[in-house]
């Protein structure tokens, strides 16, 4: 549960950084680099989250659950082989 909470927190921080970049883009008239910095932080956090997810999967801390798929129907050839 802690890992899921950290992932959700990271996603919220990424969205907050994107929102702050939009705010600076709309309101900042002095041509300061705040918009570019906010977008740079967002990209860095997104990459860090991506690599942490990869490491978590490789180390066994994270397990993908996938979708509950129905098993494929057997063809006539497979039934005759049984």
Secondary structure as a PSIPRED ss2 file (coil, helix, strand):
# PSIPRED VFORMAT (PSIPRED V4.0)

   1 X C   1.000  0.000  0.000
   2 X H   0.000  1.000  0.000
   3 X H   0.000  1.000  0.000
   4 X H   0.000  1.000  0.000
   5 X H   0.000  1.000  0.000
   6 X H   0.000  1.000  0.000
   7 X H   0.000  1.000  0.000
   8 X H   0.000  1.000  0.000
   9 X H   0.000  1.000  0.000
  10 X H   0.000  1.000  0.000
  11 X H   0.000  1.000  0.000
  12 X H   0.000  1.000  0.000
  13 X H   0.000  1.000  0.000
  14 X H   0.000  1.000  0.000
  15 X H   0.000  1.000  0.000
  16 X H   0.000  1.000  0.000
  17 X H   0.000  1.000  0.000
  18 X H   0.000  1.000  0.000
  19 X H   0.000  1.000  0.000
  20 X H   0.000  1.000  0.000
  21 X H   0.000  1.000  0.000
  22 X H   0.000  1.000  0.000
  23 X H   0.000  1.000  0.000
  24 X H   0.000  1.000  0.000
  25 X H   0.000  1.000  0.000
  26 X H   0.000  1.000  0.000
  27 X H   0.000  1.000  0.000
  28 X C   1.000  0.000  0.000
  29 X C   1.000  0.000  0.000
  30 X C   1.000  0.000  0.000
  31 X C   1.000  0.000  0.000
  32 X C   1.000  0.000  0.000
  33 X C   1.000  0.000  0.000
  34 X H   0.000  1.000  0.000
  35 X H   0.000  1.000  0.000
  36 X H   0.000  1.000  0.000
  37 X H   0.000  1.000  0.000
  38 X H   0.000  1.000  0.000
  39 X H   0.000  1.000  0.000
  40 X H   0.000  1.000  0.000
  41 X H   0.000  1.000  0.000
  42 X H   0.000  1.000  0.000
  43 X H   0.000  1.000  0.000
  44 X H   0.000  1.000  0.000
  45 X H   0.000  1.000  0.000
  46 X H   0.000  1.000  0.000
  47 X H   0.000  1.000  0.000
  48 X H   0.000  1.000  0.000
  49 X H   0.000  1.000  0.000
  50 X H   0.000  1.000  0.000
  51 X H   0.000  1.000  0.000
  52 X H   0.000  1.000  0.000
  53 X H   0.000  1.000  0.000
  54 X H   0.000  1.000  0.000
  55 X H   0.000  1.000  0.000
  56 X H   0.000  1.000  0.000
  57 X H   0.000  1.000  0.000
  58 X H   0.000  1.000  0.000
  59 X H   0.000  1.000  0.000
  60 X C   1.000  0.000  0.000
  61 X C   1.000  0.000  0.000
  62 X C   1.000  0.000  0.000
  63 X C   1.000  0.000  0.000
  64 X C   1.000  0.000  0.000
  65 X C   1.000  0.000  0.000
  66 X C   1.000  0.000  0.000
  67 X C   1.000  0.000  0.000
  68 X C   1.000  0.000  0.000
  69 X C   1.000  0.000  0.000
  70 X C   1.000  0.000  0.000
  71 X C   1.000  0.000  0.000
  72 X C   1.000  0.000  0.000
  73 X C   1.000  0.000  0.000
  74 X C   1.000  0.000  0.000
  75 X C   1.000  0.000  0.000
  76 X H   0.000  1.000  0.000
  77 X H   0.000  1.000  0.000
  78 X H   0.000  1.000  0.000
  79 X H   0.000  1.000  0.000
  80 X H   0.000  1.000  0.000
  81 X H   0.000  1.000  0.000
  82 X C   1.000  0.000  0.000
